[in-house]
């Protein structure tokens, strides 16, 4: 899903470049081609290019706006609602836009939004400016709700009750709700269709165990939770009331923020079917005990692991399960640690390598250690040209993402930074693609999902 910040239609300049090119080539008759053919061509364009083409002429505007499949997954970021006129809203309605992020909004904006886009199914309220969101009940098809960075506290969680039979995804990040923790959790527990729950806070929410939530949310697959208030996890922390004996939860993806809690194998037994684990440690300088060792020995079916901070990789590398296919390491590590990882996880297909120190001596070892890699995310600064180009040896690699596509054009002025690929990086990318016969797609700019928070 991608998002663009929309100006009103009346503010979009008429970009005539495409029509000019057609005219100069003497092929204006191309506009007489069947609409189905044009729609096929438009399907290869990015969201931004579709918007540019849409502004070239009324014919293309009509074709694009009437084609719902072309806009599937399209998300709009809205702010300053007074700028948006009737034609603008009509254009969104025509495209059946189903995902919207409202920035610095108020209750009256939700009413306006519900009038024009009543079938909205995904909504984010970012920097909400009022203490109530009761107008959410106007969206009868809303499945995904995200509230982030509220400017004022919300009075309570009652706004969730009218949505109890429709929400499948709920995210509350950096949101202060003035009711008690038990009242908020009672409202969340009524959302029995939830498959994804994200609740990030500053430590003000005191919840001794997740067993109550997991008891009611039986369809939950993804859980992201702030752990700053926990020093030791109780024996029933992950065990809902309906789970007895050696049964396991259906939870498949777990994210834990600000983690530094003591845990035992018995506590983790209900998570034996977990496939994805992300740990964001609370302290950059860890305590004497590496709790991650216990997690890794308790999750035999783990396929994806993401670790940010905490102990050096050497402390727990020997505990990595052989089932791992995806690994993210934003930790302290050495080249010899990756040798251990390659033995423990020989079938690794996806690697995100972002060590605390320099990665210059690591990249050259990757083709030998992880020959099955399909996707790789690395930083390129301080990596030699030869080491970078040796990635051509990864015969199954199809996507490489460069995480630091910026450079300093003037060494004497370190404060001058260009946030774009340097000429050197562009040349390296070109050389790598030639060496791989353009098999490898190189990404230098990532796009976050617009309805997610910025914590992970």
C-alpha positions in Angstrom: 0.0 0.0 0.0 1.3 3.4 -0.9 0.2 6.9 0.2 0.3 10.4 -1.3 -0.5 13.7 0.2 -3.3 15.1 -2.0 -3.8 18.7 -2.9 -7.3 19.5 -4.2 -8.0 19.0 -7.9 -8.1 22.7 -8.5 -4.5 23.0 -7.2 -3.0 20.3 -9.4 -1.0 21.8 -12.3 -1.8 20.5 -15.8 1.2 18.5 -16.7 1.1 18.2 -20.5 4.4 16.5 -21.0 3.0 13.2 -22.1 0.7 14.7 -24.7 3.6 16.9 -25.9 5.7 13.8 -26.5 2.8 12.2 -28.4 2.4 15.3 -30.5 6.0 15.6 -31.3 6.1 12.0 -32.5 3.1 12.6 -34.7 1.1 9.9 -32.9 -1.8 11.9 -31.5 -4.0 9.3 -32.9 -2.8 7.0 -30.1 -5.5 8.7 -28.0 -8.0 6.8 -30.1 -6.7 3.4 -28.9 -9.2 1.3 -27.0 -9.5 2.3 -23.3 -8.7 -1.3 -22.3 -5.3 -1.0 -23.9 -4.6 2.3 -22.1 -5.6 0.8 -18.7 -3.2 -2.0 -19.3 -0.4 0.5 -19.9 -1.5 2.5 -16.8 -1.3 -0.6 -14.6 2.5 -0.5 -14.9 2.7 3.1 -13.5 3.5 4.2 -10.0 0.8 6.0 -8.0 2.5 9.3 -8.6 2.8 8.7 -12.3 -0.9 7.7 -12.5 -1.8 11.1 -10.9 0.4 12.9 -13.4 -1.1 11.1 -16.4 -4.6 11.8 -15.0 -3.9 15.6 -15.2 -2.8 15.6 -18.9 -6.3 15.5 -20.4 -10.0 14.8 -19.7 -9.8 11.5 -21.6 -7.1 10.0 -19.4 -8.7 11.5 -16.3 -12.0 9.7 -17.1 -10.3 6.4 -17.9 -8.3 6.4 -14.7 -11.0 7.6 -12.4 -13.5 5.0 -13.7 -11.1 2.1 -13.3 -11.3 0.8 -9.7 -8.7 -2.0 -10.1 -6.0 0.6 -10.9 -6.4 2.2 -7.5 -6.6 -0.9 -5.4 -4.3 -0.5 -2.4 -4.1 3.3 -2.9 -4.0 5.4 0.3 -4.5 9.1 0.6 -3.1 11.4 3.3 -5.3 14.4 4.1 -4.8 17.5 6.1 -6.3 21.0 6.1 -9.7 19.9 5.0 -10.8 23.4 4.0 -8.7 23.2 0.9 -10.5 20.2 -0.6 -13.3 21.1 -2.9 -16.3 19.1 -4.3 -14.5 17.9 -7.5 -11.7 16.6 -5.3 -14.0 14.6 -3.1 -15.8 13.3 -6.2 -12.6 12.1 -7.7 -11.7 10.1 -4.6 -15.2 8.6 -4.5 -15.0 7.6 -8.2 -11.8 5.8 -7.5 -13.3 4.0 -4.5 -10.4 5.0 -2.3 -10.6 2.7 0.8 -7.6 3.8 2.8 -7.2 7.3 4.3 -4.8 8.9 6.8 -6.2 12.1 8.5 -3.5 14.4 9.9 -4.3 16.9 12.6 -8.0 16.3 12.2 -11.2 17.0 14.1 -14.6 15.4 14.5 -16.2 17.5 11.8 -13.7 16.1 9.4 -14.8 12.5 10.1 -18.4 13.6 9.3 -17.2 15.1 6.0 -15.2 12.0 5.2 -18.1 9.6 6.0 -20.3 11.6 3.6 -17.9 11.2 0.6 -16.3 7.9 1.4 -18.9 5.9 3.4 -17.3 2.5 2.4 -13.9 3.4 3.8 -12.3 0.3 5.3 -8.9 1.6 6.6 -8.4 4.8 8.5 -5.6 6.4 10.4 -6.0 9.4 12.8 -2.6 10.9 13.3 -2.2 13.9 15.7 -5.9 13.9 16.5 -6.9 17.2 18.0 -10.0 16.4 20.0 -10.8 14.3 23.0 -13.4 12.1 21.3 -13.7 10.0 18.1 -17.3 8.9 18.4 -17.9 9.7 14.8 -16.1 6.5 13.9 -19.4 4.8 14.2 -20.4 6.4 10.9 -18.0 4.1 9.0 -19.9 0.8 8.8 -17.3 -0.9 6.7 -14.2 0.1 8.7 -12.0 -2.9 9.3 -8.6 -1.3 10.0 -8.2 1.6 12.5 -5.0 3.3 13.6 -4.8 6.2 16.1 -1.3 7.6 16.6 0.3 10.6 18.3 -2.9 12.2 19.8 -2.5 15.8 20.6 -5.0 15.6 23.4 -6.1 12.6 25.6 -9.1 10.5 24.6 -11.8 10.4 27.2 -12.3 6.7 27.1 -12.4 3.6 24.9 -16.1 3.6 24.3 -15.6 4.5 20.7 -14.6 0.9 20.1 -17.9 -0.7 21.1 -19.8 0.3 17.9 -16.9 -1.2 15.9 -16.8 -4.5 17.8 -18.3 -6.6 14.9 -16.2 -5.1 12.1 -12.7 -4.2 13.2 -10.0 -6.8 12.3 -7.0 -4.5 12.9 -6.5 -2.0 15.7 -3.4 0.2 16.4 -3.1 2.6 19.3 0.3 4.2 19.5 1.3 7.1 21.7 -2.3 7.6 22.6 -3.3 8.7 26.2 -6.7 7.4 27.2 -8.0 8.8 30.5 -10.0 5.7 31.6 -8.5 2.9 33.6 -6.5 0.1 32.0 -9.2 -2.4 32.9 -11.8 -0.3 31.1 -9.7 0.1 28.0 -8.9 -3.6 27.9 -12.6 -4.4 28.3 -13.4 -2.3 25.2 -10.6 -4.0 23.3 -11.7 -7.4 24.3 -15.1 -6.8 22.7 -13.4 -6.7 19.3 -13.7 -10.4 18.8 -12.9 -10.3 15.1 -9.4 -8.8 15.6 -6.6 -10.5 13.9 -4.0 -7.8 14.6 -3.6 -5.6 17.7 -0.9 -3.0 18.3 -0.7 -1.1 21.6 2.3 1.1 22.2 2.5 3.4 25.2 4.9 5.2 27.5 4.4 2.8 30.5 1.3 4.4 31.8 -0.8 1.3 31.0 -0.5 -1.3 33.7 -1.6 -4.8 32.5 -0.2 -7.6 34.7 -0.9 -10.3 32.1 -2.1 -10.7 28.5 -4.2 -13.8 29.3 -7.4 -11.7 29.5 -7.0 -10.2 26.1 -5.9 -13.5 24.5 -8.9 -15.2 26.1 -11.4 -13.0 24.2 -9.4 -12.4 21.0 -9.3 -15.9 19.8 -8.6 -14.9 16.1 -5.5 -12.8 16.9 -2.6 -13.6 14.7 -0.4 -10.4 15.1 0.3 -8.8 18.5 2.6 -5.8 19.1 3.0 -4.8 22.8 5.0 -2.4 24.9 6.9 -4.3 27.6 8.5 -1.3 29.5 6.5 -2.1 32.7 7.5 -5.8 33.0 10.5 -7.1 34.9 9.3 -10.7 35.1 6.6 -12.4 33.1 4.0 -14.2 35.2 3.4 -18.0 34.5 0.0 -17.2 32.8 1.2 -14.2 30.8 0.5 -15.7 27.4 -2.0 -18.4 28.6 -5.7 -17.6 27.9 -8.4 -19.1 30.1 -9.5 -21.5 27.3 -6.0 -23.0 26.8 -5.2 -25.9 29.0 -2.4 -28.5 29.1 0.1 -28.4 26.3 -2.2 -26.4 23.9 -0.8 -23.5 21.9 -2.1 -20.2 20.7 -2.8 -19.4 17.1 -0.7 -16.3 17.4 1.9 -16.3 14.6 3.6 -12.9 14.8 4.7 -11.2 18.0 6.5 -7.8 18.5 7.7 -6.7 21.9 8.9 -3.2 22.4 11.2 -2.0 25.2 11.8 -5.5 26.3 14.0 -6.5 29.3 11.8 -9.0 31.2 12.8 -12.3 32.8 11.0 -15.2 31.2 10.9 -19.0 31.6 10.2 -21.8 29.1 6.9 -22.6 30.9 5.7 -19.0 30.3 6.4 -19.3 26.6 4.9 -22.8 26.1 1.6 -21.4 24.6 3.7 -19.7 21.9 5.2 -22.9 20.6 3.5 -22.3 17.2 4.9 -18.8 16.8 6.5 -18.1 13.4 7.7 -14.5 13.7 9.3 -12.7 16.7 10.6 -9.1 16.9 12.4 -7.9 20.0 13.2 -4.3 20.5 15.3 -4.1 23.6 14.8 -1.5 26.3 18.5 -0.9 27.0 21.4 -0.5 24.7 23.6 -1.8 27.5 22.0 -5.1 28.5 21.8 -6.7 31.9 23.7 -9.8 33.0 21.1 -12.3 31.6 20.3 -12.8 27.9 16.6 -13.5 28.0 16.6 -14.1 24.2 18.2 -17.5 24.8 15.1 -18.7 26.5 12.9 -17.4 23.7 14.9 -19.1 21.0 15.0 -22.5 22.7 11.2 -22.3 23.3 10.1 -21.5 19.7 11.0 -24.5 17.5 8.8 -23.4 14.5 10.2 -19.8 14.3 10.7 -18.7 10.7 11.4 -15.0 11.2 13.5 -13.2 13.9 14.2 -9.5 14.3 16.5 -8.3 17.0 17.2 -4.7 17.8 19.7 -3.9 20.6 20.4 -6.0 23.6 23.3 -8.4 24.0 25.9 -9.0 21.2 24.9 -11.7 18.7 27.6 -14.0 20.0 25.7 -14.5 23.2 22.7 -16.2 21.5 23.8 -17.1 18.0 24.2 -20.8 19.1 20.5 -20.9 20.1 19.1 -19.8 16.7 16.6 -22.4 15.4 17.3 -24.1 12.1 13.8 -23.3 10.9 14.8 -19.6 10.4 14.2 -18.2 6.9 14.3 -14.4 7.7 16.7 -12.6 10.1 17.1 -9.0 11.0 20.1 -8.1 13.1 20.5 -4.5 14.4 23.0 -5.5 17.1 26.6 -5.7 18.0 28.2 -8.5 15.9 31.5 -9.7 14.4 32.3 -11.6 11.2 32.8 -14.8 13.1 29.3 -14.5 14.6 27.8 -14.7 11.1 29.7 -18.0 10.6 27.8 -19.4 13.5 24.5 -18.1 12.1 25.1 -19.7 8.8 25.5 -23.1 10.5 22.5 -22.6 12.7 20.2 -21.3 9.9 21.5 -22.8 6.7 18.4 -22.1 4.7 18.2 -18.3 5.3 16.4 -16.5 2.5 16.0 -12.9 3.8 18.7 -11.0 5.7 18.6 -7.4 7.1 22.1 -6.7 8.4 22.6 -3.4 10.3 25.4 -3.9 12.9 26.2 -1.3 15.4 29.7 -1.1 14.1 30.9 -0.9 10.5 29.7 -3.6 8.1 32.7 -3.1 5.8 34.2 -6.5 6.7 30.9 -8.4 6.7 29.5 -7.9 3.2 32.2 -9.9 1.4 31.4 -13.0 3.4 27.6 -13.0 2.7 27.7 -15.0 -0.6 29.7 -17.8 1.0 27.7 -17.9 4.3 24.2 -17.4 3.0 24.0 -18.7 -0.6 20.2 -19.0 -0.6 19.5 -15.3 0.0 16.6 -13.8 -2.0 16.4 -10.4 -0.3 19.2 -8.5 1.4 19.2 -5.1 3.2 22.6 -3.5 4.1 24.4 -0.2 4.4 26.9 0.6 1.7 29.1 3.3 3.3 32.7 2.0 4.1 32.0 -1.1 1.9 34.6 -1.4 -0.9 33.4 -1.5 -4.5 34.8 -5.0 -4.8 32.9 -6.2 -1.8 29.7 -4.6 -3.0 29.9 -6.2 -6.4 30.7 -9.6 -5.0 27.0 -9.8 -4.2 26.6 -10.9 -7.8 27.6 -14.3 -6.5 24.3 -14.7 -4.7 22.6 -16.6 -7.5 19.1 -16.5 -5.9 19.2 -12.8 -4.9 16.3 -10.8 -6.5 16.1 -7.7 -4.2 18.8 -5.6 -2.6 17.9 -2.6 -0.5 20.6 0.0 0.4 19.7 1.5 3.7 21.9 4.6 3.6 21.4 6.2 0.1 22.9 9.6 1.1 26.3 11.3 0.7 28.3 14.4 1.6 29.2 16.2 -1.6 31.8 18.4 0.2 34.2 16.6 2.6 35.1 20.0 4.2 31.4 20.6 5.1 30.1 17.5 7.0 26.8 19.2 7.6 25.9 19.3 4.0 24.1 16.0 3.3 22.4 15.0 0.1 19.6 12.5 0.8 19.8 10.7 -2.5 22.1 8.1 -4.0 25.6 9.3 -4.7 27.2 9.1 -8.1 29.4 6.3 -6.7 26.4 4.3 -5.5 24.5 4.8 -8.7 27.5 3.4 -10.6 27.8 0.5 -8.3 24.1 -0.3 -8.7 24.5 -0.1 -12.5 27.6 -2.4 -12.4 25.8 -4.9 -10.2 22.8 -5.1 -12.4 24.9 -5.6 -15.5 26.8 -8.4 -13.8 23.5 -10.1 -12.8 21.9 -9.4 -16.2 19.4 -7.1 -14.4 18.2 -10.0 -12.3 18.6 -8.0 -9.0 16.3 -5.2 -8.2 18.1 -2.5 -6.1 16.0 -0.3 -3.8 17.4 3.0 -2.5 14.2 4.4 -0.9 11.8 2.6 1.3 8.1 3.5 1.6 6.4 2.8 5.0 2.9 1.6 5.2 0.9 4.9 5.7 -1.4 3.5 8.4 1.4 2.1 10.7 3.2 3.8 13.6 6.9 4.8 13.5 8.0 2.6 16.4 9.0 -0.4 14.4 
